[in-house]
């Protein structure tokens, strides 16, 4: 992924050598001719993961139903790698917030989001998942074909916390027929699990939104070359501070005993 990131950065210095703005179009035109026996889908999946990883948004590769080519298009419209990467990540933030509002957060893993620098959005995602889990409480329903009542567990599989709950209860079925001795235990466990989730999430404080540092002229610090910063640090003169003893007034010396005697005689 680091290698792909370096290749993508090369686009801004030499577009002919690194034609990322046409890479997907070129694949469509030339792949069938050069690799007639090999399916392009596998290569596209690998390329997708590489692009998402290079942009530090790997946690969204599975979660987002958006072609990687769209993010590459956003990236290559900008004049620098840093600005393009920033625009891509801002777009991802908008998408995650939209998914949280629609409760479509099944594949947004909090730990992965934190790793990619989206930790400040985890609270919204977890709250959406909590509400989805609450609504997925197992209920009895009639099955006309079987002419029986069953405990419906299917909605739990559609939520992150629901899948975790079923795994802890070691339940593999999507429904359990009425009369099964496990039903009372599952319903009681659901209530306990929900209470624990509510307590845990209420105690978890959301991470602060990252602030961007800027220089005195308003340039984002991320856009300033590290070499320039090092050069600035080196050219700054160290302020010579006088020793602390210079600030301490010398105490007047006490007169000796001989001087005191002479003063008395006078």
C-alpha positions in Angstrom: 0.0 0.0 0.0 2.9 2.3 0.7 4.2 1.5 -2.8 0.9 2.3 -4.3 0.8 5.6 -2.4 4.2 6.5 -3.9 2.9 5.7 -7.3 -0.1 7.8 -6.8 2.0 10.7 -5.6 4.0 10.4 -8.8 0.9 11.4 -10.8 1.4 15.1 -9.8 4.9 15.2 -11.2 4.5 13.1 -14.3 1.0 12.2 -15.5 2.3 10.2 -18.5 4.4 7.9 -16.3 1.6 7.6 -13.7 -1.7 8.0 -15.5 -4.0 7.5 -12.6 -6.7 9.8 -14.2 -7.1 7.2 -16.9 -6.2 3.9 -15.2 -9.7 2.4 -15.0 -10.5 3.5 -18.6 -7.2 1.9 -19.8 -8.1 -1.4 -17.9 -11.4 -1.6 -19.6 -9.8 -1.1 -23.1 -6.7 -3.2 -22.9 -7.3 -5.9 -20.3 -9.4 -8.2 -22.5 -6.7 -8.0 -25.3 -3.7 -8.6 -23.0 -5.3 -11.1 -20.6 -8.1 -12.9 -22.5 -8.1 -15.9 -20.1 -8.0 -14.0 -16.9 -10.9 -12.3 -15.2 -10.4 -8.6 -14.5 -12.6 -8.7 -11.4 -9.8 -10.1 -9.2 -7.4 -7.4 -10.3 -10.0 -4.7 -9.7 -10.6 -5.9 -6.2 -6.9 -5.9 -5.5 -6.6 -2.4 -7.0 -9.5 -1.2 -4.9 -7.9 -2.4 -1.6 -4.6 -0.9 -2.7 -6.2 2.5 -3.5 -8.2 2.6 -0.3 -5.2 1.6 1.8 -3.0 4.2 0.2 -5.6 6.9 1.0 -5.8 5.5 4.6 -9.5 4.6 4.2 -9.1 0.8 4.1 -11.9 0.4 6.7 -14.4 1.6 4.1 -13.3 -0.7 1.3 -16.1 -3.2 2.2 -18.4 -0.8 4.0 -19.0 1.5 1.0 -20.8 0.5 -2.1 -18.9 3.1 -4.1 -16.4 2.3 -6.9 -12.7 3.1 -6.2 -12.6 5.0 -9.5 -14.8 7.8 -7.9 -12.3 8.4 -5.2 -9.4 8.3 -7.8 -11.3 10.9 -9.8 -11.7 13.2 -6.8 -7.9 12.7 -6.0 -6.7 13.5 -9.5 -8.7 16.7 -9.9 -6.6 18.4 -7.3 -3.2 19.9 -7.8 -1.4 18.0 -5.0 -1.4 14.6 -3.3 -2.2 16.2 0.1 -5.1 18.3 -1.1 -6.5 15.4 -3.2 -6.2 13.0 -0.2 -7.9 15.6 2.0 -10.8 16.0 -0.4 -11.3 12.2 -0.5 -11.3 11.9 3.2 -13.8 14.7 3.6 -16.1 13.0 1.1 -15.8 9.8 3.2 -16.8 11.7 6.3 -19.9 12.9 4.6 -20.7 9.4 3.4 -20.3 7.9 6.9 -22.5 10.5 8.5 -25.2 9.8 5.8 -25.0 6.1 6.5 -25.3 6.7 10.3 -28.4 8.7 9.7 -29.9 5.9 7.6 -28.7 3.2 10.1 -26.8 1.5 7.3 -23.8 0.9 9.5 -23.5 -2.9 9.5 -20.0 -3.0 8.0 -18.6 0.1 9.7 -16.3 -1.4 12.3 -15.4 1.1 15.1 -11.9 -0.2 15.7 -11.1 0.0 12.0 -12.5 3.6 11.7 -10.3 4.7 14.6 -7.3 3.2 12.9 -8.0 5.2 9.8 -8.5 8.5 11.7 -12.3 8.5 11.7 -12.6 7.9 15.5 -14.6 11.1 16.0 -17.5 9.4 14.0 -17.5 6.2 16.0 -20.1 7.6 18.5 -22.6 8.2 15.7 -22.0 4.8 14.2 -22.4 3.0 17.5 -25.6 4.9 18.4 -27.1 3.9 15.1 -26.1 0.3 15.7 -27.6 0.5 19.2 -30.9 1.7 17.9 -30.9 -1.0 15.2 -30.2 -3.6 17.9 -33.0 -2.3 20.1 -35.5 -2.6 17.2 -34.3 -6.1 16.4 -35.6 -7.5 19.7 -36.6 -11.2 19.0 -40.4 -11.6 18.7 -42.8 -14.5 18.1 -44.3 -14.6 14.6 -46.5 -17.0 12.7 -45.2 -19.0 9.8 -48.2 -20.0 7.5 -46.3 -22.7 5.7 -45.3 -24.5 8.9 -48.5 -23.5 10.7 -46.4 -22.8 13.8 -45.1 -19.9 15.7 -41.3 -19.2 15.8 -39.0 -16.7 17.5 -37.7 -14.5 14.7 -33.9 -13.9 15.0 -33.2 -12.7 11.4 -33.3 -9.0 12.2 -30.4 -9.5 14.7 -28.1 -10.7 11.9 -28.4 -7.3 10.2 -26.8 -5.4 13.0 -23.2 -5.4 14.3 -24.3 -5.9 18.0 -27.0 -8.4 17.0 -24.4 -10.6 15.3 -22.2 -10.4 18.4 -25.2 -11.3 20.6 -26.1 -14.4 18.6 -22.4 -15.5 18.6 -22.3 -15.2 22.4 -25.5 -17.1 22.7 -24.1 -19.8 20.3 -27.3 -19.5 18.2 -26.9 -20.3 14.5 -30.6 -20.4 13.5 -32.6 -17.5 12.1 -35.7 -18.7 13.8 -36.5 -21.0 16.7 -39.8 -22.9 17.0 -42.2 -22.1 19.9 -41.6 -24.4 22.8 -37.9 -24.6 22.5 -36.4 -24.4 26.0 -33.8 -21.8 24.8 -36.3 -19.1 24.1 -36.7 -17.8 27.6 -32.9 -17.7 28.1 -32.4 -15.8 24.8 -35.1 -13.2 25.6 -33.6 -12.6 29.0 -30.1 -12.5 27.7 -31.2 -9.9 25.1 -32.5 -7.5 27.8 -29.3 -7.9 29.8 -27.1 -7.4 26.7 -29.1 -4.2 25.7 -28.7 -2.7 29.2 -24.9 -3.4 29.2 -24.6 -1.8 25.7 -26.5 1.3 26.8 -24.3 1.7 29.9 -21.0 1.1 28.0 -21.9 3.5 25.2 -23.0 6.2 27.7 -19.7 6.0 29.5 -17.7 6.1 26.3 -16.8 9.7 25.4 -16.6 10.5 21.7 -13.1 11.5 20.4 -12.7 15.2 19.7 -12.9 16.3 16.1 -9.3 16.7 14.9 -8.3 20.4 14.4 -5.9 21.5 11.7 -2.8 23.4 12.7 -1.8 26.3 10.5 1.2 28.5 10.1 1.2 32.3 10.7 0.2 33.0 7.1 -2.7 30.5 7.3 -1.1 27.6 5.4 -2.1 24.2 6.8 0.8 22.6 8.6 0.3 19.4 6.7 1.1 21.3 3.5 4.5 22.6 4.8 7.4 20.4 3.8 9.1 18.7 6.7 12.5 19.8 5.3 11.4 23.5 5.5 10.3 23.1 9.0 13.6 21.5 10.0 15.4 24.3 8.2 13.4 26.9 10.1 14.1 25.2 13.4 17.9 25.1 12.7 18.1 28.7 11.7 16.4 30.0 14.8 19.0 31.3 17.2 19.0 30.1 20.7 18.3 32.8 23.2 21.2 33.1 25.6 19.9 33.3 29.1 22.1 34.8 31.7 22.9 32.6 34.6 20.4 32.6 37.5 23.1 33.9 39.8 23.1 37.2 38.0 19.6 37.9 39.2 20.5 37.4 42.9 21.8 40.4 44.6 25.0 40.0 46.5 24.4 40.2 50.3 26.5 42.7 52.1 29.3 41.1 54.1 29.1 41.2 57.8 31.8 43.2 59.5 34.4 41.2 61.3 34.9 41.1 65.1 38.0 43.2 64.9 36.3 46.0 63.0 33.5 46.0 65.6 36.1 46.4 68.4 37.8 49.3 66.6 34.4 51.0 66.1 33.7 50.8 69.8 37.0 52.2 70.8 36.4 55.2 68.5 
